[in-house]
Amino acid sequence: MSDTITHNLKTIHNRIQAACKRAGRNPHEVRLLLATKTVDSERIKFALELGETLVGENKVQELKQKCEAIAVCNPEVHFIGHLQTNKIKEVIKWASCIESIDRLNLAEKLHDRLLSENKTIDAYIQVNTSYEESKFGISPENALQLIKDVSQLETINIKGLMTIGLFSSEPEKVRKCFRLLKSIQKNAIALNLPGVSLKELSMGMSGDLEIAIEEGATIVRVGTAIFGERIYPDSYYWDETKKVK
Ligand SMILES: *Cc1c(COP(=O)(O)O)cnc(C)c1O
């Protein structure tokens, strides 16, 4: 088990480096986020002890269970899944950044909670760049307005954008998603919103991280290529209609 993770992490870092080289980018500009849904704490800890620093969880229940166990490694923890408003209280205990802000109602409830706890949080706006109904995220057309609205909430520090690219064997279709996120970033930066930085682009996963890096990713979120195939289908995490309560 540990040999595999060690080997896989080396492979991923090599892939990141090679993609950066091709794209003329500095590899220090691209961080690896361990996408750890379904992965147990021991295996996550193993990766952290090898020098990884950033973890992302999709479900609040898993977030809570594992954060306690991996806290000794002091990782930076992001929430990358669909967030229901009734889980806000729990998520802000564990995550320092929510990458999946995709609606104003969620941001407003988050803001209320943060205000009452006298806290702030980093956030990315999740954009549905593939226009697939099964995926969460604000539509590209409405992204700028959401960024403007969320920027008014002073407890939420917008630091970037997140997307899940189209699952397709045609790289150019996947690339289009990442380019769209980059163009939204440019347009949003041009608005010069106070307190909004938008430096981060969280995009690219096991199968498409090279394309994402070529298009400007600053965080790639990788699960399968490090920890192996998951037993649950991704629809369990991504598709509201198939959600198990
Ligand atoms: C599962 C997941 C990933 C990682 O996907 P892999 O294909 O396993 O690398 C990245 N981002 C999100 C939001 C995820 O849910």
The ligand as an ORCA input file, in Angstrom:
! r2SCAN-3c Opt
* xyz 0 1
  C     -12.810     13.228     -6.737
  C     -12.505     14.636     -7.074
  C     -11.273     15.000     -7.646
  C     -10.186     13.993     -7.989
  O     -10.584     13.180     -9.033
  P      -9.629     12.003     -9.569
  O     -10.113     11.748    -10.927
  O      -9.806     10.864     -8.638
  O      -8.233     12.535     -9.536
  C     -11.058     16.348     -7.907
  N     -11.982     17.283     -7.637
  C     -13.173     16.975     -7.095
  C     -14.143     18.057     -6.833
  C     -13.461     15.653     -6.798
  O     -14.662     15.349     -6.267
*
